[in-house]
Amino acid sequence: MTITKILIANRGEIACRIIRTARKMGIATVAVYSEADADALHVEMADEAVLIGPAPASESYLRGEAILDAAQRTGADAIHPGYGFLSENPDFVEKVEKAGLIFIGPSAKAIRAMGLKDAAKALMEKAKVPVVPGYHGEAQDLVVLAGKASEIGFPVLIKARAGGGGKGMRKVDAQADFPAALSSARREAKASFGDDRVLVEKYVTTPRHIEIQVFGDSHGNVVHLFERDCSAQRRHQKVIEEAPAPDMPDEMRAAMGAAAVQAAKAIDYAGAGTVEFIVDASEGLRPDRFWFMEMNTRLQVEHPVTELITGLDLVEWQIRVASGEALPLGQEELSINGHAVEARIYAEDAGKGFLPAVGRLVHLEFPDGDIRVDAGVREGDEITPFYDPMIAKVIAHGKTRAEALSKLAGALGRTEIAGTVTNTAFLAKLCRDADFAAGRLDTGLIERNLASLTEAAPAPDPIVALAALAASDMVAAKAADDAVGAIGPFEIWGAPRRRVVIEIDGAAQAFQVERRGARHFRVSGAGLGAGIDMEAVSAERHDWAFRTGGVARRCRVAPTDTSVAVFFEGLTHLFGKPQGSRSDDLAAGGDQVVSAMPGIVKHVLVAAGDSVRSGDPMVIMEAMKMEMTLTSPRDGVVAEVLVAIGAQVTDGVSLVTLRAEADAA
């Protein structure tokens, strides 16, 4: 079977990643896109592109019939699903094959075998693969599940039996907390996967999440491509992944690899897959302390680290296996070279509970040098509330783990993004965290060190002054090839000064910027004492050089309509420009419940006239694969509910207003 044209049933960085390999192999590509992605990078890169529906994924990327129609209209002979969306939907696989097309992935039978965690674990037990102690039965009544949790012993994990990515997963520490946790897990599982059934497992107190990359072909061959450690997680979402796992003994690597191959063979697996294990690291890594969790029957987000340590292109292997070829290499021909680490850059606010964010990428520069960047966006693109807010993956390879981590931290410090808040500073701090750097990691590491990892470094006074100067528009940056002077027009009427308001740590601060010469300014106000005298040496595009107190500094500056980003000494200092309507909404403070992120209102739990106490749940929102419960800021009475279920709202919008108890009459 020769594949000549592949339709990619996905978007973003994975679509771009697949296109690059297909192009290398001389295979034509077809992109599909929603109305929100009409100008997306994957659309530009593909040989052909087909519109498949409106922005919501349920009306575009999850519409199997529209994707099949696009494949037939363009003459594609194969479909690559990427990851997410329809990648693990066995019904879609069957429809692809019924239409006479090749599905670049495993069989529908294999996907079904591993699609439900309870059935998969029963199958693994039969195949003699070690499984976490727990309840994987059919009964779903609260009394049964709570009873099983008590038998297993707290703490336990409630897990959605469908899907992954931490959705529908809740840790429960005590019997009294079980009913509420079960309700929340079921609701999230239903919203994410259309299936609210769960299983209950023993919670491992010092867990490491180690997975094995497996590959099978249609000739009965299965190999493993060694392990990845994905223990650095927050809310059960992977943050930094690496290969190989730190301090992995050869004996344990062999045992885990053999178990993963056995799992794949048990379901006649062909293609790329990942067998995920939970490891008890309380006494170090031991070959008798790992248990099967689940199998992802697709390519993983973190596959680049495996590629870097093996020198292989896993997407090329997928295409060759789907074409009917045997695996290119046998187990004895595979080896590990060095160490690789990957960080996922998201549009999210680490200091505010990792709330997802939106915005237009008005400035975007990735690090150069010996660094791999997998991205699906370029400067000018918009991060919308419709899809996962990942901007890019930054991957570093070194001879040792220490070298790879140092490269990654440096690369993150050289990454410049303006137009939305990101988690780059958090990721760089994690790379340098003493425990993480020493390999003392488990899935609770980030939570234990959350305060230090998310603490924002205060901007030095000269950087604050520079941000105010940039926001004043009194310095006009010029193009590098423009002969016009860098300093903006002189104000000949009245004093050459302007009042500027910028947000520092979320609080609006007022400054006065005064011109004192062609290139000299004084910035005063908001903690700057008598003010800071600044000489603007140059301002070319984003490269600014200025002198304060006899010290010359060079940095990168990216002013936008809503913020000023200053990139200095490996850190991004973001200063907001208060927007009138948002400021008015937030000013109400304790009288309003305000959306903390852009998203969809899933549940409204109160009505006008209801009495509420501080902390009572009022509205449940969902955006970018995350559910958030908004609570009452104080005791009072609901005056008005301003939104309905299904409403799409931006951040900072009032959802519910309160009045005092005394006003209830």
SULPENOR-V463368 format. One record per backbone hydrogen bond with DSSP energy under -0.5 kcal/mol. CO is the residue of the C=O (numbers start at 1). NH is the residue of the N-H. If there is no record, write none. Layout:
CO;NH
CO;NH
//
This chain:
1;3
2;4
4;28
5;77
5;78
6;30
7;9
7;80
8;10
8;32
10;32
11;14
11;15
12;16
13;17
14;18
15;19
16;20
17;21
18;22
19;23
20;24
21;25
22;27
23;26
28;6
29;47
29;48
30;8
31;50
33;52
33;53
34;37
35;38
37;40
40;44
41;45
42;46
48;31
50;33
53;35
56;59
57;60
57;62
60;63
62;64
63;67
64;68
65;69
66;70
67;71
68;72
69;73
70;74
71;75
71;76
77;102
78;7
79;81
79;104
80;9
82;299
84;87
86;89
88;90
89;93
90;94
91;95
92;96
93;97
94;98
95;99
96;101
97;100
102;79
102;104
103;105
107;111
108;112
109;113
110;114
111;115
112;116
115;117
116;120
117;121
118;122
119;123
120;124
121;125
122;126
123;127
124;129
125;128
128;130
130;292
133;202
134;136
135;200
141;145
142;146
143;147
144;148
145;149
146;150
147;151
148;152
149;153
155;203
156;172
157;159
157;201
158;170
159;199
161;117
164;167
166;169
167;160
168;160
170;158
172;155
172;156
174;177
175;178
177;181
178;182
179;183
180;184
181;185
182;186
183;187
184;188
185;189
186;190
187;191
188;192
189;193
189;194
189;195
190;194
197;161
199;159
200;135
201;157
202;204
204;207
206;281
207;443
208;210
208;279
209;230
210;277
211;228
212;214
212;275
213;225
214;273
215;223
216;271
217;220
221;217
223;215
226;213
228;211
228;230
229;242
231;233
232;239
232;240
234;237
237;234
239;344
240;232
241;342
242;229
243;340
245;248
247;249
249;253
250;254
251;255
252;256
253;257
254;258
255;259
256;260
257;261
258;262
259;263
260;264
261;265
262;266
263;267
264;267
264;269
265;268
271;216
273;214
274;276
274;296
275;212
276;293
276;294
277;210
278;291
279;208
279;281
281;284
284;283
284;286
286;289
289;280
291;278
292;132
294;276
295;297
296;274
296;298
300;303
301;304
302;305
302;306
303;306
303;307
304;308
305;309
306;310
307;311
307;312
309;337
312;314
313;317
314;318
315;319
316;320
317;321
318;322
319;323
320;325
321;324
330;333
331;334
336;338
339;398
340;243
341;396
342;241
343;345
343;394
344;346
345;391
345;392
346;348
346;423
347;357
348;350
349;352
349;354
349;355
350;353
352;355
355;349
359;383
360;362
361;380
363;418
365;416
369;371
372;395
373;375
374;393
376;41
378;381
381;361
382;384
383;359
384;387
385;624
389;347
391;376
392;345
393;374
393;395
394;343
395;372
396;341
398;339
400;404
401;405
402;406
403;407
404;408
405;409
406;410
407;411
408;412
409;413
410;414
412;415
415;417
416;365
418;362
418;363
423;427
424;428
425;429
426;430
427;431
428;432
429;433
430;433
433;437
434;438
435;440
436;439
439;441
442;445
444;448
445;449
447;450
449;453
450;454
451;455
460;463
460;464
461;465
462;466
463;467
464;468
465;469
466;470
467;471
468;472
469;473
469;474
470;473
474;488
475;477
478;541
479;482
486;476
490;492
492;494
495;497
496;515
498;513
500;511
502;509
503;576
504;507
507;504
509;502
511;500
512;514
512;524
513;498
514;522
519;536
520;516
520;517
521;534
522;514
522;524
523;532
524;512
525;528
528;531
529;525
532;523
534;521
534;536
535;537
535;547
538;545
539;478
539;541
540;543
542;544
542;557
543;540
544;555
545;537
545;538
546;553
547;535
548;551
550;552
551;548
553;546
555;544
556;567
558;565
562;577
563;560
564;575
565;558
566;568
566;573
567;556
568;571
571;568
571;573
572;574
573;566
573;575
574;576
575;564
576;503
576;578
579;583
580;584
581;585
582;586
583;587
584;588
585;588
586;589
588;591
589;592
591;658
592;594
593;655
593;656
595;652
599;649
600;602
600;622
601;646
603;605
603;620
607;610
610;638
612;636
613;616
616;632
618;605
618;606
619;621
619;630
620;602
620;603
621;628
622;600
623;626
626;623
628;621
628;630
630;618
630;619
632;615
636;612
637;639
637;659
638;609
640;642
640;657
644;647
647;601
647;649
649;599
650;653
653;595
655;642
655;643
656;593
657;639
657;640
659;637
660;663
661;664
//
